[in-house]
Amino acid sequence: MPPTSTIATDPRRDPLVYGTATGAVPSGLTAVSWGAVFAGAAAAAALSFILLLLGTGLGLSSLSPWANEGASGKALGIGTFVWVIFMQLAASALGGYIAGRLRTKWVALHTEEVAFRDTAHGFLAWAVATLLTAWLAASTLSSIVSGGVQAGAEVAGGAASAATAAAAGGAAAAGTDAAKSGNGGPTGYLVDSLFRGGKAKAPASAEQATGEVTRIFTNAAVAGKLPEEDARYAAQVVAQRTGVSQQEAEKRVNETFNQVQTKKQEAETKAREAADAARKASAAAALALFISLLIGAFIASYAATIGGRQRDD
């Protein structure tokens, strides 16, 4: 009887299983082709970064510091959402396809197992690309965006400074005099009260009178109420400086303080509205990013199966 062939008796050396006849790596050695995974991840991360830079440039070019010019906030938000979805679709499809197409060919595996491994390769490529893109975006994009946004921030900051200066005109006018007299700062109101007598005398100059009344209003605005003694004293100063009656002066003081309170409430309301708008924008951005990443994971997994089938055909 002729000797039994070693290949015939050892399944591990069978060309149909081991793959020596087809050039494939045996299916039992590894289930993951990490080279293909990292290649797909690198391609997806590179495309994501390129599209991210392009989207950032398009977004900044659509903004304008001038009123009624440039894209609106709503249009910019919708455009950003659409662009993030497109970016994830394109990058994930490319990365998943490359990971599936370049992976090692498996032999002697069931079709369902091959499909599962291809799907896993696409998902792994997407996961690695997502982490790499997040790192690149955190370390590089912030510096790029800050340079483009700085000009708009300076314009907005200048407008805010002008508005603040206009709103605090009286306090600014009194600032020089307060600095000379040493009566400025948070203790100015308390120092002013030391020099009040039984009968108030008007300050020596209009600037001093304005500064003293401004500090009274500032202290009352913080407390939320104008004390009666402060109201009477301010009315006496106003009456002596303007020549109106005490009753008319008190009326002016009360009306002016009410206007100050109204401005303060309006500013607080605007601040709350801005904070609420920022919160909603952050929530919408997080939700859009979650949806885009979820779609990207699915697309990468599916594209890997397509690449794997074309590799095996």
C-alpha positions in Angstrom: 0.0 0.0 0.0 1.4 3.4 -1.0 2.3 5.8 1.9 -0.4 8.1 3.0 0.1 11.7 2.0 0.8 14.1 4.9 -1.4 16.8 3.2 -4.3 14.3 2.9 -4.2 13.3 6.5 -3.6 16.7 8.0 -6.4 19.2 7.4 -4.2 22.1 8.4 -2.0 21.4 5.4 -4.8 21.0 3.0 -4.5 23.7 0.3 -8.3 24.2 0.2 -8.3 25.0 3.9 -4.9 26.5 4.5 -5.1 28.6 1.4 -1.7 27.8 -0.2 -3.4 27.2 -3.5 -5.2 30.5 -3.5 -2.6 32.6 -1.7 -5.0 33.4 1.2 -4.1 33.4 4.8 -5.7 30.6 6.8 -8.9 31.6 8.5 -7.7 30.3 11.9 -4.8 32.7 12.3 -6.6 35.9 12.9 -10.1 37.3 12.7 -9.1 40.9 12.3 -6.9 42.4 9.6 -5.6 45.3 11.6 -3.6 46.6 8.7 -6.8 47.0 6.7 -8.6 48.6 9.7 -5.9 51.2 10.2 -5.7 51.9 6.5 -9.5 52.5 6.3 -9.4 54.6 9.5 -6.5 56.8 8.2 -8.4 57.4 4.9 -11.6 58.2 6.8 -9.9 60.5 9.2 -8.0 62.3 6.5 -11.2 62.9 4.5 -13.1 64.0 7.6 -10.4 66.5 8.5 -10.4 67.9 4.9 -14.2 68.2 4.8 -14.1 69.7 8.3 -11.7 72.5 7.2 -13.8 73.1 4.1 -17.0 73.3 6.1 -15.3 75.7 8.6 -14.2 77.9 5.8 -17.6 78.0 4.2 -19.2 78.7 7.5 -16.9 81.6 8.4 -17.3 83.1 4.9 -21.0 83.2 5.4 -20.8 85.2 8.6 -20.8 89.0 8.7 -20.5 91.4 11.6 -22.8 93.8 9.8 -26.5 93.8 10.4 -28.8 92.2 7.8 -25.8 90.7 6.0 -24.5 87.1 5.9 -26.3 84.0 6.8 -28.8 83.9 9.7 -28.3 81.8 12.7 -31.0 79.4 11.7 -29.6 79.0 8.2 -26.1 78.5 9.6 -27.3 75.8 12.0 -29.2 73.9 9.3 -26.2 74.1 7.0 -23.9 72.9 9.7 -26.1 69.9 10.5 -26.3 69.0 6.8 -22.6 69.3 6.3 -21.8 67.2 9.4 -24.1 64.4 8.1 -22.5 64.6 4.6 -19.0 64.6 6.1 -19.8 61.4 8.1 -21.4 59.7 5.1 -18.4 60.4 2.8 -15.6 59.6 5.3 -17.3 56.5 6.8 -18.1 55.1 3.4 -14.5 55.5 2.2 -13.0 54.2 5.4 -15.3 51.2 5.6 -14.9 50.3 1.9 -11.1 50.4 2.2 -11.1 48.3 5.3 -13.3 45.7 3.7 -11.4 45.7 0.4 -7.9 45.5 1.8 -8.6 42.9 4.5 -7.1 39.5 4.3 -9.1 37.0 2.4 -10.7 34.3 4.6 -11.2 30.8 3.3 -13.3 27.9 4.6 -15.6 30.3 6.4 -19.4 30.4 6.3 -20.8 33.3 4.3 -22.5 34.7 7.4 -19.3 34.7 9.3 -17.5 36.5 6.5 -20.3 39.2 6.5 -20.0 39.6 10.2 -16.2 40.0 10.1 -16.5 42.5 7.3 -19.1 44.5 9.3 -16.8 44.4 12.3 -13.9 45.7 10.2 -15.9 48.6 9.0 -17.0 49.4 12.5 -13.5 49.3 13.8 -12.2 51.5 11.0 -15.0 54.0 11.8 -14.2 53.9 15.6 -10.5 54.5 15.1 -11.1 57.2 12.5 -13.6 58.9 14.9 -11.1 59.0 17.7 -8.3 60.2 15.5 -10.5 62.9 14.0 -11.6 64.1 17.4 -8.0 64.4 18.5 -7.0 66.3 15.4 -10.0 68.6 15.7 -9.3 69.3 19.4 -5.6 70.1 18.8 -5.7 71.9 15.5 -9.1 73.2 14.6 -9.4 75.4 17.7 -6.4 77.5 16.6 -7.8 77.8 13.0 -11.2 78.9 14.1 -9.9 81.3 16.7 -8.0 83.2 14.1 -11.1 83.6 11.9 -13.4 84.4 14.8 -11.1 86.9 16.4 -12.0 89.7 14.0 -15.7 89.2 14.5 -15.2 89.1 18.3 -13.3 92.3 18.2 -16.1 94.0 16.3 -18.7 92.6 18.7 -16.5 93.6 21.7 -16.2 97.1 20.4 -19.9 97.4 20.0 -20.5 96.0 23.5 -18.0 98.4 24.9 -19.6 101.3 23.2 -23.0 100.3 24.5 -21.6 99.9 28.0 -20.0 103.3 27.9 -23.2 104.9 26.7 -25.3 103.1 29.4 -22.8 104.1 32.1 -22.2 107.6 30.8 -23.0 109.2 34.2 -20.7 106.9 36.1 -17.9 107.4 33.6 -18.3 111.2 33.9 -18.1 110.9 37.6 -15.2 108.5 37.5 -12.4 111.1 37.1 -13.8 113.2 40.0 -14.2 110.1 42.1 -10.6 109.1 41.4 -9.3 112.5 42.4 -11.3 112.6 45.6 -10.6 109.0 46.5 -14.3 108.3 46.6 -14.5 105.8 43.9 -14.9 102.0 44.0 -17.4 100.0 46.0 -16.9 102.0 49.1 -17.7 105.3 47.4 -21.4 105.3 48.5 -20.4 104.6 52.1 -17.9 107.4 52.1 -20.4 109.8 50.6 -22.8 109.1 53.4 -20.2 110.2 56.0 -20.5 113.8 54.7 -24.2 114.1 54.8 -25.5 116.6 57.4 -28.9 117.4 58.7 -29.4 119.6 55.7 -27.8 118.5 52.5 -25.6 120.9 50.6 -25.1 120.5 46.9 -21.6 119.3 45.9 -19.2 121.9 44.6 -19.5 121.0 41.0 -22.0 119.3 38.6 -19.5 116.4 38.1 -19.4 115.8 41.9 -23.2 115.9 42.1 -23.5 113.5 39.2 -21.0 111.1 40.7 -22.6 111.1 44.1 -26.1 110.5 42.8 -24.8 107.8 40.5 -23.2 106.0 43.4 -26.5 106.2 45.2 -28.4 104.7 42.3 -25.7 102.0 41.8 -26.0 100.9 45.4 -29.8 100.9 45.3 -29.8 99.0 42.0 -27.7 96.2 43.6 -30.0 96.1 46.6 -33.1 96.3 44.4 -34.6 99.2 46.4 -33.9 102.9 46.8 -33.9 103.7 50.6 -36.1 106.7 51.6 -33.2 108.7 53.1 -31.1 108.2 49.9 -34.1 109.3 47.8 -34.6 112.4 49.9 -30.9 113.3 49.8 -30.7 112.8 46.0 -33.8 114.9 45.6 -32.2 117.7 47.7 -29.1 117.6 45.6 -31.2 117.7 42.4 -33.4 120.5 43.8 -30.3 122.6 44.7 -28.6 122.0 41.4 -31.6 122.6 39.2 -33.8 125.0 41.2 -36.9 122.8 41.1 -39.1 122.2 44.1 -38.3 119.3 46.5 -41.5 117.5 45.4 -40.5 117.8 41.8 -37.0 116.6 42.5 -38.2 113.6 44.4 -40.5 112.7 41.4 -37.5 113.0 39.1 -35.4 110.8 41.4 -38.0 108.1 41.6 -38.7 108.1 37.9 -35.0 107.9 37.1 -34.4 105.1 39.5 -37.4 103.2 38.0 -35.8 103.6 34.6 -32.5 102.3 36.0 -34.3 99.2 37.4 -36.1 98.7 34.1 -32.8 98.8 32.2 -31.3 96.4 34.7 -34.2 93.9 34.3 -34.0 94.2 30.5 -30.2 93.4 30.7 -30.9 90.4 32.9 -33.6 89.2 30.6 -31.3 89.5 27.6 -28.6 87.6 29.4 -30.9 84.8 30.3 -32.2 84.6 26.8 -28.7 84.5 25.5 -27.8 81.7 27.9 -30.9 79.8 27.0 -30.2 80.2 23.3 -26.6 78.9 23.9 -28.0 76.0 25.8 -30.4 75.1 23.0 -27.7 75.5 20.4 -25.3 73.2 22.4 -28.0 70.6 22.8 -28.9 70.7 19.1 -25.2 70.4 18.2 -24.7 67.4 20.5 -27.8 65.7 19.0 -26.7 66.4 15.5 -23.2 65.0 16.2 -24.8 61.9 17.8 -27.0 61.3 14.8 -24.1 61.8 12.3 -21.8 59.5 14.2 -24.6 56.8 14.4 -25.1 57.1 10.6 -21.4 57.0 10.0 -21.0 53.7 12.0 -23.8 52.1 9.9 -22.4 53.3 6.6 -18.8 52.2 7.4 -20.0 48.8 8.4 -22.1 48.4 5.3 -19.4 49.7 3.0 -17.0 47.2 4.5 -19.2 44.3 3.4 -19.3 45.7 -0.1 -15.6 46.0 -0.2 -15.2 42.5 1.2 -17.5 41.0 -1.4 -15.6 42.7 -4.2 -12.3 41.5 -2.6 -13.5 37.9 -2.6 -15.1 37.8 -6.0 
